[in-house]
Amino acid sequence: MRRRLLLVLLLFSAAAVAGFAVPLLATTSAERTQRFVLSRTADLDRFAVLAQHAATTGDDAALEDEVRAYVALYGEPVVVVDAGRRPVAQAGMSAGDPLFAQALDAALRNQPAPSVPTLTPWSSGHVVFARPVGTGTRVAGAVVLRASVDRAAADVTTRWLWVLGGALAAAVVSVLLVQVVARWLLKPMAELAVGVRAVAAGERRAHVPGSSGPPEVRELSESFNRMSDAVTEAADQQRRLVADASHQLRNPMAALRLRMDALGGQVRPGGVDAYTASVTEIERLESLLGGLLALAAAESTATEVAAGGREPELADVGAVAVDRAGFWQVPVPSTPPLPVLVRCPESDLAQVLDVLLDNAVKYGGGVRVSLGADRAAGTGWVEVRDDGPGMTPEELVLATGRFWRGPSDQPGTGLGLAIADQLVRARGGVLALSSGDGGATGLTARVTLPLEPAL
C-alpha cells in the first residue's frame, strides 16, 4: 500500500511540476526569439531609412559608415543593394555571396520574410534577415543582414537552467511533501496492523496510539482500542461465568444426588419406578451439566486465545494417543520415530481423543487409531476409524453441532463432538469427519493441529 500511495502521489507531483515547467520553457524560448527578431528587424529598418535617404540625396557616406560601424560592433555582415542588385554599402560579406542571393531576390520582389524558428539551447548557426528599401511597389533596393543565434541561444540556455533548477527544487519539495503525507496517512495504519498482530499473537488489551493521521483513522484507532478492551473483558467474563457455573451448579447437583442415594433404602415398592426414573434423570442432568460446562470451557479457551491467552502448551500426539487407546482398550497405534509435538495442551488433546474413542467404541465396533505429521505443511494429525454404520453427508454436516444426536438408541447428550470441535479450533486445528461408501460403513475422525514452530 505504501508503494502504491507513493507512486500515485509522486506521479501527480511530477505531472504538476511538468505542467508548470514545460509551458514556462516554451514561453521563455518564444520570448527570447521574439526579442532577437525585433532587434534585427529594427536594425534593418534603420539601414533601410539610411539607404532611402542616400538614394534621394546621392550621398552614400552616412550609410557606409553606419554599416561598417555595425559590423565592427556586432560582427554580423550587412549588404545594401539598389534595385539593380548593385552594392551600395557592404561589410563582412559581398552582395554576390550565394547565401544572400535568395534573400535579396525575395526582398527586391517585396515578398514577406519567412518566420524565424523558435530558439532552443541547442540552436546554432545564422539567420538571414532581408528588407526592401522603399514602400509599396517602389522598391529602390534591399538590405540583407546575417545574424548569429549563438548569443540568443546562450540566453535561452541560461533561462532554461533557471527554470529547470526551479522545477528540480519543486520536485524535491514535492518528494519530501509526499513522504510526509504518506507517513501521516500510513503510520496509523501500520500501528493498527501491529495492534491486530498483537491481538492475534495473544497480547491482552493491545492498544494503538491513535494520536496521528486523519480524523477517520484516529477514530478507527479508538474503536480498535475499545474493541480490544471489550474482547478481553468478554473473555474474562466468560471465564468467570464458567467458574461460577461450575461452583454454583455442581454443588446443588451433588447434594441432590446424595439425598436421592440416601432415600434409596426407604422407597416403598410402589415408588420404585418413580425413584429409578428420578435417579436416571439426575444422572442425565449430571452428564448434561458436565457437557455444557466442558463446552463453555472450550469456547472460553477459544475466546481467550483470540483475546490474549497464554502461549499454547505442547503435546506429544503419539504419547497421548497411546495413553488414551490403552484406557479405552483399543489397539495401541504405532508411533513415528520422531515425536509429533503439536500446539495444544495434553489435557485438551486427551479430552478430544476421549470423545472420538467413546463414540467409536459405542457406535462403531472395531476401532483403529493412527497418527503422523506433515512437516512441510507444519501440521500433525491423529485419526480414529471405526467399522460402525457411518454417517450420511447430511449427518456429517450436523455432527459437530450442539445437542445433535444420530439415529441411535445409545445414551448421550449430543455435546461430545461439539466440545471436541471447539477444543481443536481453539488451537488453530481442524476436526474433519468422513464416511466410506456414501455413509454406509465406517466413520473416520481426523484431528489436524499445528506443529511446534521450528527453531
URCORJO-V312067 format. One record per backbone hydrogen bond with DSSP energy under -0.5 kcal/mol. CO is the residue of the C=O (numbers start at 1). NH is the residue of the N-H. Records with the same first field share a line. If there is no record, write none. Layout:
BEGIN
CO: NH, NH
END
This chain:
BEGIN
1: 5
2: 6
3: 7
4: 8
5: 9
6: 10
7: 11
8: 12
9: 13
10: 14
11: 15
12: 16
13: 17
14: 18
15: 19
16: 20
17: 21
18: 22
20: 24
21: 25
22: 26
23: 27
24: 28
25: 29
26: 30
27: 31
28: 32
29: 33, 119
30: 34
31: 35
32: 36
33: 37
34: 38
35: 39
36: 40
37: 41
38: 42
39: 43
40: 44
41: 45
42: 46
43: 47
44: 48
45: 49
46: 50
47: 51
48: 52
49: 53
50: 54
51: 55
52: 56
53: 57
54: 58
58: 60
60: 64
61: 65
62: 66
63: 67
64: 68
65: 69
66: 70
67: 71
68: 72
69: 73
70: 74, 75
71: 75
75: 77
77: 146
78: 91
79: 144
80: 88, 89
81: 142
82: 85
86: 82
89: 80
91: 78
94: 97
97: 100, 101
98: 102
100: 104
101: 105
102: 106
103: 107
104: 108
105: 109
106: 111
107: 110
120: 123
125: 149
127: 129, 147
129: 145
131: 143
132: 134
133: 140, 141
135: 138
137: 139
138: 135, 140
140: 83
141: 133
142: 81
143: 131
144: 79
145: 129, 147
147: 127
149: 153
150: 154
151: 155
152: 156
153: 157
154: 158
155: 159
156: 160
157: 161
158: 162
159: 163
160: 164
161: 165
162: 166
163: 167
164: 168
165: 169
166: 170
167: 171
168: 172
169: 173
170: 174
171: 175
172: 176
173: 177
174: 178
175: 179
176: 180
177: 181
178: 182
179: 183
180: 184
181: 185
182: 186
183: 187
186: 190
187: 191
188: 192
189: 193
190: 194
191: 195
192: 196
193: 197
194: 198
195: 199
196: 200
197: 201
198: 202, 203
199: 202
203: 206
214: 218
215: 219
216: 220
217: 221
218: 222
219: 223
220: 224
221: 225
222: 226
223: 227
224: 228
225: 229
226: 230
227: 231
228: 232
229: 233
230: 234
231: 235
232: 236
233: 237
234: 238
235: 239
236: 240
237: 241
238: 242
239: 243
240: 244
241: 245
242: 246
243: 247
244: 248
245: 249, 250
246: 250
247: 251
248: 252
249: 253
250: 254
251: 255
252: 256
253: 257
254: 258
255: 259
256: 260
257: 261
258: 262
259: 263
260: 264
261: 264
263: 266, 267
264: 267
268: 271
269: 272
271: 275
272: 276
273: 277
274: 278
275: 279
276: 280
277: 281
278: 282
279: 283
280: 284
281: 285
282: 286
283: 287
284: 288
285: 289
286: 290
287: 291
288: 292
289: 293
290: 294
291: 295
292: 296
293: 297
294: 298
295: 299
296: 300
297: 301
298: 302
299: 303
300: 304
301: 305
302: 306
303: 307
304: 308, 309
315: 317, 342
316: 320
317: 321
318: 322
319: 323
320: 324
321: 325
322: 326
323: 327
324: 328
325: 330
326: 329
339: 341
340: 317, 342
341: 452
342: 315, 344
345: 349
346: 350
347: 351
348: 352
349: 353
350: 354
351: 355
352: 356
353: 357
354: 358
355: 359
356: 360
357: 361
358: 362
359: 363, 364
360: 364, 365
363: 389
364: 366, 387
366: 387
367: 331
368: 385
370: 383
372: 381
373: 375
374: 378, 379
378: 451
379: 374
380: 449
381: 372
382: 447
383: 370
384: 445
385: 368
386: 443
388: 442
392: 396
393: 397
394: 398
395: 399
398: 401
401: 404
406: 408
414: 403, 404
415: 419
416: 420
417: 421
418: 422
419: 423
420: 424
421: 425
422: 426
423: 427
424: 427, 429
425: 428
430: 432, 448
432: 446
434: 444
436: 439, 440, 441
437: 440
441: 436
442: 436
443: 386
444: 434, 446
445: 384, 447
446: 432, 448
447: 382
448: 430
449: 380
450: 343
END
